[in-house]
Amino acid sequence: MSDVLETTDEIVEQITVPEISIHYSRLVLPAIISTWVLCLLIGPLAVIRAWNPAINWAPLMVMLTAAALQG
């Protein structure tokens, strides 16, 4: 018996932290921020709509959704 330990040359595939953070920052984080911004804008707009029912709601929501998705 020898005192030298035998090493194996197995390559273990691991998911590294940068891969997870890149995936998270590119996909999940913008969706969370867009939803949060949209929710913050819906509250005051509901109050404005209550004050003035003549405001057309659909084009306003389309513009806000597009603005939130750009950010």
PDB file with SEQRES, HELIX, SHEET and CRYST1 records, atoms N, CA, C and O in Angstrom:
SEQRES   1 A   71  MET SER ASP VAL LEU GLU THR THR ASP GLU ILE VAL GLU          
SEQRES   2 A   71  GLN ILE THR VAL PRO GLU ILE SER ILE HIS TYR SER ARG          
SEQRES   3 A   71  LEU VAL LEU PRO ALA ILE ILE SER THR TRP VAL LEU CYS          
SEQRES   4 A   71  LEU LEU ILE GLY PRO LEU ALA VAL ILE ARG ALA TRP ASN          
SEQRES   5 A   71  PRO ALA ILE ASN TRP ALA PRO LEU MET VAL MET LEU THR          
SEQRES   6 A   71  ALA ALA ALA LEU GLN GLY                                      
HELIX    1 AA1 VAL A   17  HIS A   23  1                                   7    
HELIX    2 AA2 TYR A   24  VAL A   28  3                                   5    
HELIX    3 AA3 LEU A   29  TRP A   51  1                                  23    
HELIX    4 AA4 TRP A   57  GLN A   70  1                                  14    
CRYST1    1.000    1.000    1.000  90.00  90.00  90.00 P 1           1          
ATOM      1  N   MET A   1       0.832  -1.172   0.000  1.00  0.00           N  
ATOM      2  CA  MET A   1       0.000   0.000   0.000  1.00  0.00           C  
ATOM      3  C   MET A   1       0.881   1.241   0.000  1.00  0.00           C  
ATOM      4  O   MET A   1       1.910   1.313   0.671  1.00  0.00           O  
ATOM      5  N   SER A   2       0.440   2.188  -0.762  1.00  0.00           N  
ATOM      6  CA  SER A   2       1.206   3.427  -0.813  1.00  0.00           C  
ATOM      7  C   SER A   2       0.500   4.492   0.007  1.00  0.00           C  
ATOM      8  O   SER A   2      -0.707   4.425   0.242  1.00  0.00           O  
ATOM      9  N   ASP A   3       1.263   5.458   0.427  1.00  0.00           N  
ATOM     10  CA  ASP A   3       0.712   6.552   1.229  1.00  0.00           C  
ATOM     11  C   ASP A   3       0.063   7.638   0.365  1.00  0.00           C  
ATOM     12  O   ASP A   3      -0.569   8.552   0.894  1.00  0.00           O  
ATOM     13  N   VAL A   4       0.212   7.544  -0.929  1.00  0.00           N  
ATOM     14  CA  VAL A   4      -0.333   8.558  -1.824  1.00  0.00           C  
ATOM     15  C   VAL A   4      -1.796   8.213  -2.119  1.00  0.00           C  
ATOM     16  O   VAL A   4      -2.120   7.092  -2.512  1.00  0.00           O  
ATOM     17  N   LEU A   5      -2.661   9.195  -1.922  1.00  0.00           N  
ATOM     18  CA  LEU A   5      -4.074   8.981  -2.205  1.00  0.00           C  
ATOM     19  C   LEU A   5      -4.315   9.072  -3.702  1.00  0.00           C  
ATOM     20  O   LEU A   5      -3.742   9.918  -4.388  1.00  0.00           O  
ATOM     21  N   GLU A   6      -5.156   8.204  -4.188  1.00  0.00           N  
ATOM     22  CA  GLU A   6      -5.476   8.243  -5.605  1.00  0.00           C  
ATOM     23  C   GLU A   6      -6.564   9.298  -5.840  1.00  0.00           C  
ATOM     24  O   GLU A   6      -7.528   9.397  -5.081  1.00  0.00           O  
ATOM     25  N   THR A   7      -6.390  10.070  -6.890  1.00  0.00           N  
ATOM     26  CA  THR A   7      -7.385  11.092  -7.218  1.00  0.00           C  
ATOM     27  C   THR A   7      -8.142  10.660  -8.462  1.00  0.00           C  
ATOM     28  O   THR A   7      -7.589  10.017  -9.354  1.00  0.00           O  
ATOM     29  N   THR A   8      -9.383  11.017  -8.504  1.00  0.00           N  
ATOM     30  CA  THR A   8     -10.180  10.701  -9.687  1.00  0.00           C  
ATOM     31  C   THR A   8     -10.318  11.956 -10.531  1.00  0.00           C  
ATOM     32  O   THR A   8     -10.325  13.072 -10.011  1.00  0.00           O  
ATOM     33  N   ASP A   9     -10.425  11.766 -11.801  1.00  0.00           N  
ATOM     34  CA  ASP A   9     -10.528  12.886 -12.735  1.00  0.00           C  
ATOM     35  C   ASP A   9     -11.973  13.077 -13.197  1.00  0.00           C  
ATOM     36  O   ASP A   9     -12.233  13.229 -14.390  1.00  0.00           O  
ATOM     37  N   GLU A  10     -12.889  13.068 -12.267  1.00  0.00           N  
ATOM     38  CA  GLU A  10     -14.290  13.264 -12.623  1.00  0.00           C  
ATOM     39  C   GLU A  10     -14.596  14.757 -12.708  1.00  0.00           C  
ATOM     40  O   GLU A  10     -14.182  15.547 -11.860  1.00  0.00           O  
ATOM     41  N   ILE A  11     -15.313  15.105 -13.726  1.00  0.00           N  
ATOM     42  CA  ILE A  11     -15.729  16.498 -13.883  1.00  0.00           C  
ATOM     43  C   ILE A  11     -17.174  16.600 -13.411  1.00  0.00           C  
ATOM     44  O   ILE A  11     -18.067  15.948 -13.952  1.00  0.00           O  
ATOM     45  N   VAL A  12     -17.381  17.409 -12.418  1.00  0.00           N  
ATOM     46  CA  VAL A  12     -18.717  17.584 -11.862  1.00  0.00           C  
ATOM     47  C   VAL A  12     -19.262  18.910 -12.366  1.00  0.00           C  
ATOM     48  O   VAL A  12     -18.647  19.960 -12.181  1.00  0.00           O  
ATOM     49  N   GLU A  13     -20.418  18.846 -13.002  1.00  0.00           N  
ATOM     50  CA  GLU A  13     -21.027  20.065 -13.521  1.00  0.00           C  
ATOM     51  C   GLU A  13     -21.802  20.735 -12.396  1.00  0.00           C  
ATOM     52  O   GLU A  13     -22.655  20.122 -11.755  1.00  0.00           O  
ATOM     53  N   GLN A  14     -21.492  21.988 -12.173  1.00  0.00           N  
ATOM     54  CA  GLN A  14     -22.139  22.735 -11.106  1.00  0.00           C  
ATOM     55  C   GLN A  14     -22.748  24.006 -11.669  1.00  0.00           C  
ATOM     56  O   GLN A  14     -22.243  24.589 -12.629  1.00  0.00           O  
ATOM     57  N   ILE A  15     -23.841  24.423 -11.052  1.00  0.00           N  
ATOM     58  CA  ILE A  15     -24.431  25.713 -11.400  1.00  0.00           C  
ATOM     59  C   ILE A  15     -23.778  26.747 -10.504  1.00  0.00           C  
ATOM     60  O   ILE A  15     -23.842  26.655  -9.278  1.00  0.00           O  
ATOM     61  N   THR A  16     -23.159  27.719 -11.119  1.00  0.00           N  
ATOM     62  CA  THR A  16     -22.450  28.723 -10.338  1.00  0.00           C  
ATOM     63  C   THR A  16     -23.367  29.892 -10.012  1.00  0.00           C  
ATOM     64  O   THR A  16     -24.418  30.068 -10.628  1.00  0.00           O  
ATOM     65  N   VAL A  17     -22.960  30.668  -9.057  1.00  0.00           N  
ATOM     66  CA  VAL A  17     -23.752  31.816  -8.620  1.00  0.00           C  
ATOM     67  C   VAL A  17     -23.931  32.854  -9.728  1.00  0.00           C  
ATOM     68  O   VAL A  17     -25.037  33.375  -9.869  1.00  0.00           O  
ATOM     69  N   PRO A  18     -22.908  33.184 -10.523  1.00  0.00           N  
ATOM     70  CA  PRO A  18     -23.139  34.174 -11.583  1.00  0.00           C  
ATOM     71  C   PRO A  18     -24.207  33.751 -12.591  1.00  0.00           C  
ATOM     72  O   PRO A  18     -24.955  34.597 -13.082  1.00  0.00           O  
ATOM     73  N   GLU A  19     -24.291  32.447 -12.909  1.00  0.00           N  
ATOM     74  CA  GLU A  19     -25.311  31.995 -13.849  1.00  0.00           C  
ATOM     75  C   GLU A  19     -26.705  32.220 -13.283  1.00  0.00           C  
ATOM     76  O   GLU A  19     -27.612  32.637 -14.003  1.00  0.00           O  
ATOM     77  N   ILE A  20     -26.875  31.948 -12.010  1.00  0.00           N  
ATOM     78  CA  ILE A  20     -28.177  32.145 -11.377  1.00  0.00           C  
ATOM     79  C   ILE A  20     -28.508  33.626 -11.314  1.00  0.00           C  
ATOM     80  O   ILE A  20     -29.640  34.017 -11.596  1.00  0.00           O  
ATOM     81  N   SER A  21     -27.540  34.456 -10.950  1.00  0.00           N  
ATOM     82  CA  SER A  21     -27.825  35.879 -10.818  1.00  0.00           C  
ATOM     83  C   SER A  21     -28.093  36.525 -12.176  1.00  0.00           C  
ATOM     84  O   SER A  21     -28.906  37.445 -12.266  1.00  0.00           O  
ATOM     85  N   ILE A  22     -27.424  36.061 -13.233  1.00  0.00           N  
ATOM     86  CA  ILE A  22     -27.690  36.600 -14.564  1.00  0.00           C  
ATOM     87  C   ILE A  22     -29.106  36.224 -14.991  1.00  0.00           C  
ATOM     88  O   ILE A  22     -29.840  37.060 -15.519  1.00  0.00           O  
ATOM     89  N   HIS A  23     -29.490  34.968 -14.764  1.00  0.00           N  
ATOM     90  CA  HIS A  23     -30.839  34.524 -15.115  1.00  0.00           C  
ATOM     91  C   HIS A  23     -31.869  35.311 -14.319  1.00  0.00           C  
ATOM     92  O   HIS A  23     -32.891  35.731 -14.864  1.00  0.00           O  
ATOM     93  N   TYR A  24     -31.607  35.511 -13.048  1.00  0.00           N  
ATOM     94  CA  TYR A  24     -32.548  36.228 -12.191  1.00  0.00           C  
ATOM     95  C   TYR A  24     -32.649  37.691 -12.596  1.00  0.00           C  
ATOM     96  O   TYR A  24     -33.746  38.245 -12.669  1.00  0.00           O  
ATOM     97  N   SER A  25     -31.513  38.315 -12.859  1.00  0.00           N  
ATOM     98  CA  SER A  25     -31.526  39.747 -13.145  1.00  0.00           C  
ATOM     99  C   SER A  25     -32.086  40.052 -14.529  1.00  0.00           C  
ATOM    100  O   SER A  25     -32.627  41.138 -14.739  1.00  0.00           O  
ATOM    101  N   ARG A  26     -31.974  39.138 -15.466  1.00  0.00           N  
ATOM    102  CA  ARG A  26     -32.460  39.407 -16.827  1.00  0.00           C  
ATOM    103  C   ARG A  26     -33.929  39.079 -17.016  1.00  0.00           C  
ATOM    104  O   ARG A  26     -34.585  39.683 -17.864  1.00  0.00           O  
ATOM    105  N   LEU A  27     -34.461  38.143 -16.255  1.00  0.00           N  
ATOM    106  CA  LEU A  27     -35.832  37.704 -16.486  1.00  0.00           C  
ATOM    107  C   LEU A  27     -36.778  38.057 -15.345  1.00  0.00           C  
ATOM    108  O   LEU A  27     -37.820  38.675 -15.565  1.00  0.00           O  
ATOM    109  N   VAL A  28     -36.421  37.671 -14.154  1.00  0.00           N  
ATOM    110  CA  VAL A  28     -37.359  37.782 -13.035  1.00  0.00           C  
ATOM    111  C   VAL A  28     -37.406  39.198 -12.487  1.00  0.00           C  
ATOM    112  O   VAL A  28     -38.490  39.728 -12.242  1.00  0.00           O  
ATOM    113  N   LEU A  29     -36.267  39.810 -12.294  1.00  0.00           N  
ATOM    114  CA  LEU A  29     -36.224  41.135 -11.673  1.00  0.00           C  
ATOM    115  C   LEU A  29     -36.944  42.202 -12.495  1.00  0.00           C  
ATOM    116  O   LEU A  29     -37.698  42.979 -11.909  1.00  0.00           O  
ATOM    117  N   PRO A  30     -36.759  42.291 -13.818  1.00  0.00           N  
ATOM    118  CA  PRO A  30     -37.538  43.284 -14.573  1.00  0.00           C  
ATOM    119  C   PRO A  30     -39.044  43.050 -14.504  1.00  0.00           C  
ATOM    120  O   PRO A  30     -39.820  44.006 -14.486  1.00  0.00           O  
ATOM    121  N   ALA A  31     -39.460  41.794 -14.465  1.00  0.00           N  
ATOM    122  CA  ALA A  31     -40.894  41.504 -14.358  1.00  0.00           C  
ATOM    123  C   ALA A  31     -41.441  41.964 -13.014  1.00  0.00           C  
ATOM    124  O   ALA A  31     -42.549  42.496 -12.943  1.00  0.00           O  
ATOM    125  N   ILE A  32     -40.671  41.763 -11.948  1.00  0.00           N  
ATOM    126  CA  ILE A  32     -41.107  42.206 -10.618  1.00  0.00           C  
ATOM    127  C   ILE A  32     -41.173  43.727 -10.561  1.00  0.00           C  
ATOM    128  O   ILE A  32     -42.136  44.286 -10.036  1.00  0.00           O  
ATOM    129  N   ILE A  33     -40.163  44.397 -11.093  1.00  0.00           N  
ATOM    130  CA  ILE A  33     -40.140  45.866 -11.063  1.00  0.00           C  
ATOM    131  C   ILE A  33     -41.269  46.438 -11.910  1.00  0.00           C  
ATOM    132  O   ILE A  33     -41.919  47.400 -11.499  1.00  0.00           O  
ATOM    133  N   SER A  34     -41.514  45.864 -13.082  1.00  0.00           N  
ATOM    134  CA  SER A  34     -42.592  46.353 -13.943  1.00  0.00           C  
ATOM    135  C   SER A  34     -43.947  46.196 -13.269  1.00  0.00           C  
ATOM    136  O   SER A  34     -44.781  47.100 -13.326  1.00  0.00           O  
ATOM    137  N   THR A  35     -44.166  45.056 -12.633  1.00  0.00           N  
ATOM    138  CA  THR A  35     -45.434  44.833 -11.932  1.00  0.00           C  
ATOM    139  C   THR A  35     -45.586  45.796 -10.774  1.00  0.00           C  
ATOM    140  O   THR A  35     -46.675  46.321 -10.542  1.00  0.00           O  
ATOM    141  N   TRP A  36     -44.506  46.035 -10.044  1.00  0.00           N  
ATOM    142  CA  TRP A  36     -44.555  46.936  -8.892  1.00  0.00           C  
ATOM    143  C   TRP A  36     -44.868  48.367  -9.334  1.00  0.00           C  
ATOM    144  O   TRP A  36     -45.698  49.040  -8.723  1.00  0.00           O  
ATOM    145  N   VAL A  37     -44.203  48.830 -10.397  1.00  0.00           N  
ATOM    146  CA  VAL A  37     -44.451  50.185 -10.902  1.00  0.00           C  
ATOM    147  C   VAL A  37     -45.886  50.312 -11.398  1.00  0.00           C  
ATOM    148  O   VAL A  37     -46.548  51.318 -11.143  1.00  0.00           O  
ATOM    149  N   LEU A  38     -46.361  49.305 -12.096  1.00  0.00           N  
ATOM    150  CA  LEU A  38     -47.732  49.336 -12.603  1.00  0.00           C  
ATOM    151  C   LEU A  38     -48.742  49.378 -11.458  1.00  0.00           C  
ATOM    152  O   LEU A  38     -49.736  50.101 -11.530  1.00  0.00           O  
ATOM    153  N   CYS A  39     -48.489  48.609 -10.412  1.00  0.00           N  
ATOM    154  CA  CYS A  39     -49.395  48.619  -9.251  1.00  0.00           C  
ATOM    155  C   CYS A  39     -49.361  49.967  -8.534  1.00  0.00           C  
ATOM    156  O   CYS A  39     -50.390  50.427  -8.039  1.00  0.00           O  
ATOM    157  N   LEU A  40     -48.200  50.602  -8.473  1.00  0.00           N  
ATOM    158  CA  LEU A  40     -48.115  51.920  -7.840  1.00  0.00           C  
ATOM    159  C   LEU A  40     -48.882  52.971  -8.634  1.00  0.00           C  
ATOM    160  O   LEU A  40     -49.400  53.927  -8.056  1.00  0.00           O  
ATOM    161  N   LEU A  41     -48.958  52.803  -9.947  1.00  0.00           N  
ATOM    162  CA  LEU A  41     -49.659  53.775 -10.777  1.00  0.00           C  
ATOM    163  C   LEU A  41     -51.163  53.536 -10.824  1.00  0.00           C  
ATOM    164  O   LEU A  41     -51.925  54.475 -11.057  1.00  0.00           O  
ATOM    165  N   ILE A  42     -51.603  52.311 -10.610  1.00  0.00           N  
ATOM    166  CA  ILE A  42     -53.033  52.009 -10.715  1.00  0.00           C  
ATOM    167  C   ILE A  42     -53.821  52.672  -9.591  1.00  0.00           C  
ATOM    168  O   ILE A  42     -54.948  53.113  -9.814  1.00  0.00           O  
ATOM    169  N   GLY A  43     -53.254  52.751  -8.392  1.00  0.00           N  
ATOM    170  CA  GLY A  43     -53.959  53.358  -7.263  1.00  0.00           C  
ATOM    171  C   GLY A  43     -54.359  54.804  -7.510  1.00  0.00           C  
ATOM    172  O   GLY A  43     -55.546  55.122  -7.431  1.00  0.00           O  
ATOM    173  N   PRO A  44     -53.412  55.695  -7.806  1.00  0.00           N  
ATOM    174  CA  PRO A  44     -53.788  57.083  -8.092  1.00  0.00           C  
ATOM    175  C   PRO A  44     -54.687  57.225  -9.315  1.00  0.00           C  
ATOM    176  O   PRO A  44     -55.548  58.105  -9.351  1.00  0.00           O  
ATOM    177  N   LEU A  45     -54.498  56.374 -10.309  1.00  0.00           N  
ATOM    178  CA  LEU A  45     -55.357  56.457 -11.489  1.00  0.00           C  
ATOM    179  C   LEU A  45     -56.795  56.062 -11.168  1.00  0.00           C  
ATOM    180  O   LEU A  45     -57.732  56.602 -11.756  1.00  0.00           O  
ATOM    181  N   ALA A  46     -56.971  55.135 -10.250  1.00  0.00           N  
ATOM    182  CA  ALA A  46     -58.332  54.767  -9.847  1.00  0.00           C  
ATOM    183  C   ALA A  46     -59.013  55.941  -9.157  1.00  0.00           C  
ATOM    184  O   ALA A  46     -60.212  56.156  -9.332  1.00  0.00           O  
ATOM    185  N   VAL A  47     -58.251  56.702  -8.372  1.00  0.00           N  
ATOM    186  CA  VAL A  47     -58.820  57.884  -7.712  1.00  0.00           C  
ATOM    187  C   VAL A  47     -59.189  58.937  -8.753  1.00  0.00           C  
ATOM    188  O   VAL A  47     -60.264  59.532  -8.682  1.00  0.00           O  
ATOM    189  N   ILE A  48     -58.299  59.171  -9.722  1.00  0.00           N  
ATOM    190  CA  ILE A  48     -58.587  60.147 -10.781  1.00  0.00           C  
ATOM    191  C   ILE A  48     -59.812  59.704 -11.575  1.00  0.00           C  
ATOM    192  O   ILE A  48     -60.651  60.525 -11.943  1.00  0.00           O  
ATOM    193  N   ARG A  49     -59.909  58.415 -11.833  1.00  0.00           N  
ATOM    194  CA  ARG A  49     -61.067  57.890 -12.575  1.00  0.00           C  
ATOM    195  C   ARG A  49     -62.353  58.085 -11.776  1.00  0.00           C  
ATOM    196  O   ARG A  49     -63.407  58.352 -12.354  1.00  0.00           O  
ATOM    197  N   ALA A  50     -62.276  57.956 -10.464  1.00  0.00           N  
ATOM    198  CA  ALA A  50     -63.465  58.175  -9.629  1.00  0.00           C  
ATOM    199  C   ALA A  50     -63.882  59.644  -9.677  1.00  0.00           C  
ATOM    200  O   ALA A  50     -65.072  59.957  -9.650  1.00  0.00           O  
ATOM    201  N   TRP A  51     -62.901  60.541  -9.749  1.00  0.00           N  
ATOM    202  CA  TRP A  51     -63.228  61.967  -9.831  1.00  0.00           C  
ATOM    203  C   TRP A  51     -63.832  62.324 -11.183  1.00  0.00           C  
ATOM    204  O   TRP A  51     -64.752  63.137 -11.267  1.00  0.00           O  
ATOM    205  N   ASN A  52     -63.305  61.708 -12.244  1.00  0.00           N  
ATOM    206  CA  ASN A  52     -63.758  62.050 -13.593  1.00  0.00           C  
ATOM    207  C   ASN A  52     -64.074  60.762 -14.357  1.00  0.00           C  
ATOM    208  O   ASN A  52     -63.175  60.181 -14.965  1.00  0.00           O  
ATOM    209  N   PRO A  53     -65.314  60.308 -14.341  1.00  0.00           N  
ATOM    210  CA  PRO A  53     -65.659  59.045 -15.012  1.00  0.00           C  
ATOM    211  C   PRO A  53     -65.581  59.112 -16.537  1.00  0.00           C  
ATOM    212  O   PRO A  53     -65.682  58.080 -17.200  1.00  0.00           O  
ATOM    213  N   ALA A  54     -65.405  60.294 -17.096  1.00  0.00           N  
ATOM    214  CA  ALA A  54     -65.348  60.418 -18.552  1.00  0.00           C  
ATOM    215  C   ALA A  54     -63.993  60.001 -19.127  1.00  0.00           C  
ATOM    216  O   ALA A  54     -63.845  59.910 -20.346  1.00  0.00           O  
ATOM    217  N   ILE A  55     -63.001  59.746 -18.266  1.00  0.00           N  
ATOM    218  CA  ILE A  55     -61.678  59.344 -18.749  1.00  0.00           C  
ATOM    219  C   ILE A  55     -61.778  57.943 -19.355  1.00  0.00           C  
ATOM    220  O   ILE A  55     -62.325  57.024 -18.745  1.00  0.00           O  
ATOM    221  N   ASN A  56     -61.246  57.803 -20.552  1.00  0.00           N  
ATOM    222  CA  ASN A  56     -61.235  56.495 -21.202  1.00  0.00           C  
ATOM    223  C   ASN A  56     -60.112  55.662 -20.578  1.00  0.00           C  
ATOM    224  O   ASN A  56     -58.944  56.042 -20.655  1.00  0.00           O  
ATOM    225  N   TRP A  57     -60.449  54.563 -19.980  1.00  0.00           N  
ATOM    226  CA  TRP A  57     -59.529  53.765 -19.170  1.00  0.00           C  
ATOM    227  C   TRP A  57     -58.579  52.917 -20.023  1.00  0.00           C  
ATOM    228  O   TRP A  57     -57.411  52.781 -19.658  1.00  0.00           O  
ATOM    229  N   ALA A  58     -59.026  52.349 -21.126  1.00  0.00           N  
ATOM    230  CA  ALA A  58     -58.226  51.385 -21.898  1.00  0.00           C  
ATOM    231  C   ALA A  58     -56.948  51.984 -22.490  1.00  0.00           C  
ATOM    232  O   ALA A  58     -55.884  51.392 -22.305  1.00  0.00           O  
ATOM    233  N   PRO A  59     -56.988  53.130 -23.195  1.00  0.00           N  
ATOM    234  CA  PRO A  59     -55.728  53.656 -23.743  1.00  0.00           C  
ATOM    235  C   PRO A  59     -54.732  54.042 -22.656  1.00  0.00           C  
ATOM    236  O   PRO A  59     -53.520  53.915 -22.832  1.00  0.00           O  
ATOM    237  N   LEU A  60     -55.257  54.512 -21.539  1.00  0.00           N  
ATOM    238  CA  LEU A  60     -54.382  54.884 -20.428  1.00  0.00           C  
ATOM    239  C   LEU A  60     -53.660  53.659 -19.868  1.00  0.00           C  
ATOM    240  O   LEU A  60     -52.466  53.722 -19.576  1.00  0.00           O  
ATOM    241  N   MET A  61     -54.373  52.555 -19.719  1.00  0.00           N  
ATOM    242  CA  MET A  61     -53.749  51.336 -19.203  1.00  0.00           C  
ATOM    243  C   MET A  61     -52.742  50.756 -20.200  1.00  0.00           C  
ATOM    244  O   MET A  61     -51.715  50.210 -19.798  1.00  0.00           O  
ATOM    245  N   VAL A  62     -53.033  50.872 -21.484  1.00  0.00           N  
ATOM    246  CA  VAL A  62     -52.083  50.386 -22.496  1.00  0.00           C  
ATOM    247  C   VAL A  62     -50.796  51.197 -22.438  1.00  0.00           C  
ATOM    248  O   VAL A  62     -49.702  50.636 -22.509  1.00  0.00           O  
ATOM    249  N   MET A  63     -50.923  52.506 -22.310  1.00  0.00           N  
ATOM    250  CA  MET A  63     -49.725  53.354 -22.223  1.00  0.00           C  
ATOM    251  C   MET A  63     -48.931  53.061 -20.952  1.00  0.00           C  
ATOM    252  O   MET A  63     -47.702  53.005 -20.992  1.00  0.00           O  
ATOM    253  N   LEU A  64     -49.615  52.875 -19.834  1.00  0.00           N  
ATOM    254  CA  LEU A  64     -48.913  52.589 -18.583  1.00  0.00           C  
ATOM    255  C   LEU A  64     -48.238  51.222 -18.618  1.00  0.00           C  
ATOM    256  O   LEU A  64     -47.123  51.066 -18.120  1.00  0.00           O  
ATOM    257  N   THR A  65     -48.899  50.245 -19.197  1.00  0.00           N  
ATOM    258  CA  THR A  65     -48.288  48.918 -19.308  1.00  0.00           C  
ATOM    259  C   THR A  65     -47.050  48.976 -20.200  1.00  0.00           C  
ATOM    260  O   THR A  65     -46.028  48.371 -19.878  1.00  0.00           O  
ATOM    261  N   ALA A  66     -47.131  49.687 -21.300  1.00  0.00           N  
ATOM    262  CA  ALA A  66     -45.970  49.824 -22.188  1.00  0.00           C  
ATOM    263  C   ALA A  66     -44.832  50.560 -21.491  1.00  0.00           C  
ATOM    264  O   ALA A  66     -43.668  50.193 -21.648  1.00  0.00           O  
ATOM    265  N   ALA A  67     -45.158  51.592 -20.724  1.00  0.00           N  
ATOM    266  CA  ALA A  67     -44.123  52.338 -20.002  1.00  0.00           C  
ATOM    267  C   ALA A  67     -43.479  51.477 -18.925  1.00  0.00           C  
ATOM    268  O   ALA A  67     -42.267  51.544 -18.721  1.00  0.00           O  
ATOM    269  N   ALA A  68     -44.272  50.672 -18.237  1.00  0.00           N  
ATOM    270  CA  ALA A  68     -43.723  49.808 -17.187  1.00  0.00           C  
ATOM    271  C   ALA A  68     -42.840  48.719 -17.782  1.00  0.00           C  
ATOM    272  O   ALA A  68     -41.825  48.358 -17.187  1.00  0.00           O  
ATOM    273  N   LEU A  69     -43.206  48.196 -18.935  1.00  0.00           N  
ATOM    274  CA  LEU A  69     -42.409  47.133 -19.547  1.00  0.00           C  
ATOM    275  C   LEU A  69     -41.112  47.653 -20.153  1.00  0.00           C  
ATOM    276  O   LEU A  69     -40.168  46.882 -20.324  1.00  0.00           O  
ATOM    277  N   GLN A  70     -41.043  48.926 -20.480  1.00  0.00           N  
ATOM    278  CA  GLN A  70     -39.801  49.484 -21.016  1.00  0.00           C  
ATOM    279  C   GLN A  70     -38.727  49.603 -19.941  1.00  0.00           C  
ATOM    280  O   GLN A  70     -37.538  49.458 -20.228  1.00  0.00           O  
ATOM    281  N   GLY A  71     -39.141  49.868 -18.709  1.00  0.00           N  
ATOM    282  CA  GLY A  71     -38.185  50.087 -17.627  1.00  0.00           C  
ATOM    283  C   GLY A  71     -37.485  48.834 -17.241  1.00  0.00           C  
ATOM    284  O   GLY A  71     -36.645  48.849 -16.341  1.00  0.00           O  
TER     285      GLY A  71                                                      
END                                                                             
